[in-house]
Amino acid sequence: MLMQTAINEILKNIKSASEHIDEDVITKFMDILTDSNNVFVIGAGRSGLAAKAFAMRLVHLGISAYVVGETISPAIYKDDCILAISGSGETNTIVSAVEIAKNRGSKALSLTSYPKSSLGKISDVVMLVKGRTKIDIDDENYLKRQIEGNYASLTPLGTAFELTSLIFLDGLISELMYKMGKTEYDLKHRHTVFE
């Protein structure tokens, strides 16, 4: 089944990407997240969904978090930070939001497959998340890749990056729980009661 092959490709990407985790980057991420008054998260499309999931867990940890673009998001200030997710690091709306945040004196964190991208260059800390993104599509070599057994096209557009980002951020929540001395009970206590 193609479904099994696609799942295996996604898992292979996650495993490969996890080999590039830099402990210093994780420590810097956690320090900025816990030292900030407010954490703003942003991503476009499915990366935005990963950002929203992360913001929810930050709130469960007791960290003030907002999703950029939501009507309840306040202004960003110098004691805040923004965390941006963009596989290419070139998504205009994401880069523009980070530029605004930086101009207001806040710290910028980013998750991208391209640390030397526009987003990477303006970020204070960049977490490398290896993953095929929409800019990596190459129709000219499609048949060659299939013959060689490279089924990356079964994880269309940014699937590999987006899912890997979601898993990386959930892993970061585990690190934050440990750093902050929080348990699953603490997170459950802050979980919504409206479901």
C-alpha positions as CSV (number, residue, x, y, z in Angstrom):
1,M,0.0,0.0,0.0
2,L,1.2,3.5,-0.7
3,M,-0.1,4.6,2.7
4,Q,2.4,2.4,4.5
5,T,5.2,3.7,2.2
6,A,4.2,7.3,2.9
7,I,4.1,6.7,6.7
8,N,7.5,5.0,6.6
9,E,8.9,8.0,4.6
10,I,7.6,10.4,7.2
11,L,9.0,8.4,10.1
12,K,12.3,8.1,8.3
13,N,12.4,11.9,7.9
14,I,11.6,12.4,11.6
15,K,14.4,10.0,12.6
16,S,16.9,11.6,10.3
17,A,15.9,15.1,11.5
18,S,16.3,14.1,15.1
19,E,20.0,13.4,14.5
20,H,20.5,17.2,13.9
21,I,19.1,18.3,17.3
22,D,21.5,20.8,18.9
23,E,21.4,20.8,22.7
24,D,22.7,24.4,22.8
25,V,19.9,25.5,20.6
26,I,17.3,23.7,22.7
27,T,18.7,25.3,25.9
28,K,18.6,28.8,24.3
29,F,15.0,28.2,23.1
30,M,13.9,27.2,26.6
31,D,15.7,30.1,28.2
32,I,14.0,32.6,25.9
33,L,10.6,31.0,26.2
34,T,10.7,30.9,30.0
35,D,12.2,34.4,30.4
36,S,9.7,36.1,28.1
37,N,6.5,37.8,29.4
38,N,4.6,36.6,26.4
39,V,5.3,34.1,23.6
40,F,3.8,34.7,20.2
41,V,3.8,31.9,17.7
42,I,3.3,32.1,13.9
43,G,3.2,29.8,10.9
44,A,1.4,29.7,7.6
45,G,-1.0,26.9,6.6
46,R,-0.1,23.6,8.3
47,S,2.9,25.1,9.9
48,G,0.5,27.4,11.6
49,L,-1.4,24.4,13.0
50,A,1.8,23.1,14.5
51,A,2.4,26.6,16.0
52,K,-1.2,26.6,17.5
53,A,-0.6,23.2,19.0
54,F,2.6,24.4,20.6
55,A,0.9,27.6,21.9
56,M,-1.7,25.4,23.6
57,R,0.9,23.3,25.4
58,L,2.8,26.5,26.5
59,V,-0.5,27.7,28.1
60,H,-0.8,24.3,29.8
61,L,2.7,24.9,31.2
62,G,1.6,28.3,32.5
63,I,3.4,30.3,29.9
64,S,1.5,33.2,28.4
65,A,1.2,32.4,24.7
66,Y,-0.6,34.0,21.7
67,V,-1.1,33.0,18.1
68,V,-0.2,35.9,15.7
69,G,-3.3,36.9,13.7
70,E,-5.9,35.9,16.3
71,T,-8.1,38.7,17.5
72,I,-7.1,38.3,21.1
73,S,-3.3,38.8,20.4
74,P,-2.0,41.9,22.2
75,A,1.0,44.0,21.0
76,I,4.4,42.5,21.2
77,Y,7.1,44.2,23.4
78,K,10.8,43.9,24.1
79,D,10.2,41.4,27.0
80,D,8.3,39.1,24.7
81,C,9.4,36.6,22.0
82,I,8.1,35.4,18.7
83,L,8.5,31.8,17.5
84,A,8.1,31.4,13.7
85,I,7.7,28.2,11.8
86,S,8.6,28.2,8.1
87,G,10.1,25.3,6.1
88,S,11.5,27.6,3.4
89,G,12.2,30.5,5.8
90,E,11.0,32.8,3.0
91,T,7.2,33.0,3.6
92,N,6.6,36.8,3.3
93,T,3.9,37.0,6.1
94,I,6.2,35.1,8.5
95,V,9.3,37.0,7.8
96,S,7.4,40.4,8.0
97,A,5.9,39.5,11.4
98,V,9.3,38.6,12.7
99,E,10.8,41.8,11.4
100,I,8.0,43.8,13.2
101,A,8.7,41.9,16.4
102,K,12.5,42.5,16.1
103,N,11.9,46.2,15.4
104,R,9.9,46.3,18.7
105,G,12.9,44.8,20.6
106,S,11.6,41.2,21.1
107,K,13.6,38.0,20.6
108,A,12.9,35.8,17.6
109,L,13.0,32.0,17.5
110,S,12.6,30.0,14.3
111,L,12.1,26.5,13.1
112,T,13.2,26.1,9.4
113,S,14.9,23.7,7.1
114,Y,17.0,26.7,5.8
115,P,18.9,28.4,8.6
116,K,20.5,30.8,6.0
117,S,17.1,31.9,4.8
118,S,15.6,35.4,5.4
119,L,13.9,34.1,8.5
120,G,17.0,32.4,9.8
121,K,19.1,35.5,9.3
122,I,16.9,37.7,11.5
123,S,16.3,35.1,14.2
124,D,18.1,35.1,17.5
125,V,18.0,31.3,17.6
126,V,17.3,28.9,14.8
127,M,16.2,25.3,15.3
128,L,17.1,23.3,12.2
129,V,14.2,21.0,11.2
130,K,15.3,18.9,8.3
131,G,12.3,18.1,6.0
132,R,11.3,18.3,2.5
133,T,9.5,21.6,2.0
134,K,7.3,22.9,-0.9
135,I,10.4,24.6,-2.4
136,D,12.1,21.2,-2.8
137,I,9.7,19.9,-5.4
138,D,11.5,18.9,-8.5
139,D,9.3,17.4,-11.2
140,E,12.2,17.0,-13.6
141,N,13.7,14.2,-11.6
142,Y,10.4,12.5,-10.5
143,L,10.9,9.3,-12.6
144,K,14.6,9.0,-11.6
145,R,13.6,9.3,-7.9
146,Q,10.9,6.7,-8.2
147,I,13.3,4.2,-9.9
148,E,15.9,4.8,-7.2
149,G,13.2,4.1,-4.5
150,N,13.0,7.7,-3.3
151,Y,9.3,8.2,-2.5
152,A,9.6,11.7,-1.1
153,S,6.7,12.7,-3.4
154,L,4.4,10.5,-1.2
155,T,4.9,13.2,1.5
156,P,3.6,16.1,-0.6
157,L,4.7,19.7,-0.3
158,G,5.7,20.4,3.3
159,T,4.3,17.3,5.0
160,A,7.7,16.1,6.2
161,F,8.7,19.5,7.6
162,E,5.3,20.2,9.2
163,L,5.0,16.8,11.0
164,T,8.6,16.9,12.1
165,S,8.1,20.4,13.5
166,L,5.1,19.3,15.4
167,I,7.0,16.4,16.9
168,F,10.1,18.6,17.7
169,L,7.9,21.1,19.5
170,D,6.2,18.3,21.5
171,G,9.6,17.1,22.4
172,L,10.5,20.7,23.5
173,I,7.4,20.7,25.7
174,S,8.9,17.6,27.5
175,E,12.2,19.5,28.0
176,L,10.3,22.5,29.3
177,M,8.2,20.3,31.7
178,Y,11.5,19.0,33.2
179,K,13.2,22.4,33.4
180,M,10.1,24.0,35.0
181,G,9.4,21.1,37.4
182,K,6.0,20.5,35.9
183,T,4.1,17.2,35.7
184,E,1.3,16.0,33.5
185,Y,-1.0,16.8,36.3
186,D,0.0,20.4,36.2
187,L,-0.7,20.5,32.5
188,K,-4.1,18.8,33.0
189,H,-5.0,21.4,35.6
190,R,-4.7,24.1,33.0
191,H,-6.4,22.2,30.2
192,T,-9.7,23.5,28.9
193,V,-12.8,22.4,30.7
194,F,-15.1,23.3,27.8
195,E,-14.8,20.0,25.9
